[in-house]
């Protein structure tokens, strides 16, 4: 899964309600070899399955 974040609000994905949802998706994706990637401008973050 790819998440594109508005560069004018670069930290919004780290706050609720988004953070727990993205973490849950990363955990679920990992069970089938997938992952969640967050793009914020030129920054790229892979959310680790927790």
DSSP file (Angstrom, degrees, kcal/mol; ACC not computed):
  #  RESIDUE AA STRUCTURE BP1 BP2  ACC     N-H-->O    O-->H-N    N-H-->O    O-->H-N    TCO  KAPPA ALPHA  PHI   PSI    X-CA   Y-CA   Z-CA
    1    1 A X              0   0    0      0, 0.0    36,-2.8     0, 0.0     2,-0.5   0.000 360.0 360.0 360.0 139.1    0.0    0.0    0.0
    2    2 A X  E     -a   37   0A   0     34,-0.2     2,-0.5    36,-0.0    36,-0.2  -0.943 360.0-164.7-113.5 132.3    1.2    3.5   -0.8
    3    3 A X  E     -a   38   0A   0     34,-2.9    36,-3.3    -2,-0.5     2,-0.6  -0.974   3.7-159.8-118.4 123.4    0.2    6.5    1.2
    4    4 A X  E     -a   39   0A   0     -2,-0.5     2,-0.4    34,-0.2    36,-0.2  -0.911  11.5-159.4-104.8 122.1    0.7   10.0   -0.2
    5    5 A X  E     -a   40   0A   0     34,-2.9    36,-0.6    -2,-0.6     2,-0.3  -0.813  26.1-108.2-105.3 138.9    0.8   12.7    2.4
    6    6 A X    >   -     0   0    0     -2,-0.4     3,-2.3     3,-0.2     6,-0.2  -0.487  24.8-141.4 -60.9 119.7    0.2   16.4    1.8
    7    7 A X  G >  S+     0   0    0     -2,-0.3     3,-0.7     1,-0.3    -1,-0.2   0.707 100.1  64.9 -60.9 -19.0    3.6   18.1    2.2
    8    8 A X  G 3  S+     0   0    0      1,-0.3    -1,-0.3     2,-0.1    -2,-0.1   0.643 113.0  33.8 -76.5 -12.8    1.9   21.0    3.9
    9    9 A X  G X  S+     0   0    0     -3,-2.3     3,-1.4     1,-0.1     4,-0.3  -0.507  75.6 163.3-134.8  63.8    0.9   18.7    6.7
   10   10 A X  T <  S+     0   0    0     -3,-0.7     3,-0.2     1,-0.3    -1,-0.1   0.673  72.2  44.0 -66.2 -20.5    3.9   16.3    6.8
   11   11 A X  T >  S+     0   0    0      1,-0.2     3,-1.6     2,-0.1     4,-0.4   0.403  80.4 100.2-104.4   2.9    3.3   14.8   10.3
   12   12 A X  G X  S+     0   0    0     -3,-1.4     3,-1.4     1,-0.3     6,-0.3   0.839  77.2  59.4 -60.8 -33.3   -0.5   14.2   10.0
   13   13 A X  G 3  S+     0   0    0     -4,-0.3    -1,-0.3     1,-0.3     9,-0.2   0.690  98.4  60.3 -69.8 -16.7   -0.1   10.5    9.3
   14   14 A X  G <  S+     0   0    0     -3,-1.6    -1,-0.3     4,-0.1     2,-0.2   0.580  98.6  71.9 -84.4 -10.9    1.7   10.0   12.6
   15   15 A X  S X> S-     0   0    0     -3,-1.4     4,-2.2    -4,-0.4     3,-0.8  -0.583  90.0 -54.7-103.5 164.6   -1.3   11.2   14.6
   16   16 A X  T 34 S+     0   0    0      1,-0.3    -1,-0.1     2,-0.3    -2,-0.1  -0.529 113.3  25.9 -76.4 147.1   -4.6    9.6   15.3
   17   17 A X  T 3> S+     0   0    0     -2,-0.2     4,-1.0    -4,-0.1    -1,-0.3  -0.991 128.5  45.6 -88.6   0.6   -6.8    8.5   13.7
   18   18 A X  H <> S+     0   0    0     -3,-0.8     4,-2.8    -6,-0.3     5,-0.3   0.900 102.8  60.5 -74.0 -41.8   -4.3    7.7   11.0
   19   19 A X  H  X S+     0   0    0     -4,-2.2     4,-2.4    -7,-0.2     5,-0.2   0.909 107.1  43.4 -57.6 -49.3   -1.4    6.2   12.9
   20   20 A X  H  > S+     0   0    0      1,-0.2     4,-2.2     2,-0.2    -1,-0.2   0.880 114.9  50.8 -67.2 -36.1   -3.3    3.2   14.4
   21   21 A X  H  X S+     0   0    0     -4,-1.0     4,-2.2     2,-0.2    -2,-0.2   0.917 111.7  46.5 -65.9 -42.8   -5.0    2.5   11.1
   22   22 A X  H  X S+     0   0    0     -4,-2.8     4,-2.3     2,-0.2    -2,-0.2   0.888 112.1  51.2 -66.7 -38.8   -1.7    2.6    9.1
   23   23 A X  H  X S+     0   0    0     -4,-2.4     4,-2.2    -5,-0.3    27,-0.4   0.909 110.3  49.1 -63.9 -41.4    0.0    0.4   11.8
   24   24 A X  H  X S+     0   0    0     -4,-2.2     4,-2.4     1,-0.2    -2,-0.2   0.906 111.5  49.2 -64.1 -41.5   -2.9   -2.1   11.5
   25   25 A X  H  X S+     0   0    0     -4,-2.2     4,-2.8     2,-0.2    -2,-0.2   0.885 110.0  51.5 -65.5 -37.9   -2.6   -2.2    7.7
   26   26 A X  H  X S+     0   0    0     -4,-2.3     4,-2.0     2,-0.2    23,-0.2   0.908 110.6  48.5 -64.8 -41.3    1.1   -2.7    7.9
   27   27 A X  H  X S+     0   0    0     -4,-2.2     4,-0.8     2,-0.2    -2,-0.2   0.927 114.6  44.9 -64.4 -44.7    0.7   -5.6   10.3
   28   28 A X  H >< S+     0   0    0     -4,-2.4     3,-0.8     1,-0.2     4,-0.4   0.912 112.4  51.6 -66.1 -42.9   -2.0   -7.2    8.1
   29   29 A X  H ><>S+     0   0    0     -4,-2.8     5,-3.1     1,-0.2     3,-1.5   0.866 101.9  61.4 -62.1 -36.6    0.1   -6.6    4.9
   30   30 A X  H ><5S+     0   0    0     -4,-2.0     3,-1.4     1,-0.3    -1,-0.2   0.784  90.2  68.6 -63.0 -27.2    3.1   -8.3    6.4
   31   31 A X  T <<5S+     0   0    0     -4,-0.8    -1,-0.3    -3,-0.8    -2,-0.2   0.745 110.0  34.8 -66.3 -20.4    1.3  -11.6    6.8
   32   32 A X  T < 5S-     0   0    0     -3,-1.5    -1,-0.3    -4,-0.4    -2,-0.2   0.136 127.1 -93.0-117.9  19.2    1.3  -11.9    3.0
   33   33 A X  T < 5S+     0   0    0     -3,-1.4    -3,-0.2     1,-0.2    -2,-0.1   0.582  87.0 125.3  84.1  10.2    4.6  -10.3    2.3
   34   34 A X      < -     0   0    0     -5,-3.1     2,-0.3    -6,-0.2    -1,-0.2  -0.270  37.8-166.0 -93.1-177.6    3.3   -6.8    1.7
   35   35 A X        -     0   0    0     -3,-0.1     2,-0.5    -2,-0.1    13,-0.1  -0.971  21.5-116.0-159.9 168.5    4.1   -3.5    3.3
   36   36 A X  E     - B   0  47A   0     11,-0.6    11,-2.5    -2,-0.3     2,-0.4  -0.973  26.4-168.0-117.6 125.6    2.9    0.1    3.8
   37   37 A X  E     -aB   2  46A   0    -36,-2.8   -34,-2.9    -2,-0.5     2,-0.5  -0.943   5.4-156.4-115.4 133.8    5.0    2.9    2.3
   38   38 A X  E     -aB   3  45A   0      7,-3.5     7,-2.6    -2,-0.4     2,-0.5  -0.941   3.9-162.0-112.2 127.3    4.4    6.6    3.2
   39   39 A X  E     +aB   4  44A   0    -36,-3.3   -34,-2.9    -2,-0.5     2,-0.4  -0.941  12.8 173.6-108.8 125.1    5.6    9.3    0.8
   40   40 A X  E >   -aB   5  43A   0      3,-2.6     3,-2.3    -2,-0.5     2,-0.3  -0.874  68.3 -62.0-128.9  97.0    5.9   12.9    2.2
   41   41 A X  T 3  S-     0   0    0    -36,-0.6   -36,-0.1    -2,-0.4    -1,-0.0  -0.508 120.5 -16.4  61.3-122.2    7.4   15.0   -0.5
   42   42 A X  T 3  S+     0   0    0     -2,-0.3     2,-0.3    -3,-0.1    -1,-0.3   0.488 118.3  99.8 -90.4  -5.0   10.9   13.5   -1.0
   43   43 A X  E <   -B   40   0A   0     -3,-2.3    -3,-2.6     2,-0.0     2,-0.4  -0.644  53.8-166.1 -85.7 138.4   10.8   11.5    2.2
   44   44 A X  E     -B   39   0A   0     -2,-0.3     2,-0.4    -5,-0.2    -5,-0.2  -0.994   5.9-176.9-127.6 128.1    9.9    7.8    2.1
   45   45 A X  E     -B   38   0A   0     -7,-2.6    -7,-3.5    -2,-0.4     2,-0.6  -0.990  16.4-152.0-128.6 129.5    9.0    5.8    5.2
   46   46 A X  E     -B   37   0A   0     -2,-0.4     2,-0.6    -9,-0.2    -9,-0.2  -0.896  22.5-135.1 -96.8 122.8    8.2    2.1    5.4
   47   47 A X  E     -B   36   0A   0    -11,-2.5   -11,-0.6    -2,-0.6     2,-0.1  -0.663  20.6-133.1 -79.4 120.6    5.9    1.4    8.3
   48   48 A X        -     0   0    0     -2,-0.6     2,-0.4     1,-0.1   -21,-0.2  -0.474  23.7-106.3 -73.5 143.6    7.1   -1.6   10.3
   49   49 A X              0   0    0    -23,-0.2    -1,-0.1     1,-0.2   -25,-0.1  -0.558 360.0 360.0 -68.1 123.3    4.6   -4.2   11.2
   50   50 A X              0   0    0    -27,-0.4    -1,-0.2    -2,-0.4   -26,-0.1   0.424 360.0 360.0-104.4 360.0    4.1   -3.8   14.9
